[in-house]
Amino acid sequence: MATNGEVVLVGGPRDGDVVEAGGAGLVEIEVGGMVHRYIPTKQTRPVGEVDLLAYNYDGMVNPAGAEDGVENAETRMASPRADENR
């Protein structure tokens, strides 16, 4: 296995790319205005003549921060039983 800090990305928009990670617990790559995250595994993948540590795709996040999703936290109603549990 190679020990030079290079890893291979598995899944996501950069599947198969080799990047320098230096043992980082998280690799973030910006693609199309969004940040794509990769996390280390204990698996290796052959790349050329060496086996590189594989970093699996962990999803995409908006660099501007969280956005409202299915429900808007400011307008949601409290549970009808919320007062009972106080």
C-alpha positions in Angstrom: 0.0 0.0 0.0 1.2 3.5 -0.8 2.1 5.7 2.2 2.5 9.1 0.4 -0.8 10.6 1.5 -2.6 10.0 -1.8 -6.0 8.4 -1.6 -8.6 7.4 -4.2 -12.2 8.8 -4.0 -15.0 6.3 -4.4 -18.5 7.4 -5.5 -19.9 10.9 -6.0 -18.8 13.3 -8.7 -15.1 12.6 -8.4 -15.3 8.8 -8.4 -11.8 7.4 -9.2 -9.9 10.7 -8.7 -6.6 10.5 -6.8 -6.1 13.3 -4.3 -3.6 14.2 -1.6 -5.4 13.8 1.8 -2.5 13.5 4.2 -4.5 11.3 6.6 -7.4 13.8 6.9 -10.6 12.5 8.5 -12.6 14.4 5.8 -11.9 15.6 2.3 -14.2 18.3 0.9 -14.2 19.2 -2.8 -16.3 22.0 -4.3 -18.1 21.0 -7.5 -20.7 23.2 -9.2 -21.0 25.5 -6.1 -21.7 22.6 -3.7 -19.3 20.9 -1.3 -18.9 17.2 -1.8 -17.6 15.2 1.2 -15.5 12.0 1.3 -14.6 10.1 4.5 -11.8 7.5 5.0 -12.3 3.8 5.1 -10.0 0.9 5.9 -10.3 -0.4 2.4 -7.8 0.0 -0.5 -8.3 0.2 -4.2 -5.7 -0.6 -6.9 -4.6 2.5 -8.9 -1.9 1.8 -11.4 0.9 -0.1 -9.6 -0.2 0.8 -6.0 -3.1 0.2 -3.6 -4.5 3.5 -2.3 -6.7 4.1 0.7 -10.3 4.6 -0.3 -12.3 7.6 0.8 -16.1 7.0 0.3 -18.6 9.6 -0.8 -20.5 11.0 2.2 -22.8 13.4 0.4 -23.2 17.0 -0.6 -23.6 20.2 1.5 -24.4 23.8 0.6 -21.4 26.0 1.6 -23.9 28.8 2.3 -25.2 26.8 5.3 -28.4 25.0 6.1 -31.6 25.7 4.2 -35.2 25.0 5.1 -36.2 21.6 3.9 -39.5 19.8 4.3 -40.6 22.0 7.2 -39.7 25.6 8.1 -38.6 25.7 11.7 -39.9 29.2 12.1 -43.5 28.4 11.1 -44.0 24.8 12.4 -46.5 24.3 15.1 -45.6 22.7 18.4 -47.0 19.3 19.3 -50.5 19.5 20.9 -49.0 17.5 23.8 -46.0 19.8 24.2 -47.6 21.7 27.1 -48.4 18.4 28.9 -44.7 17.4 28.9 -43.5 20.6 30.6 
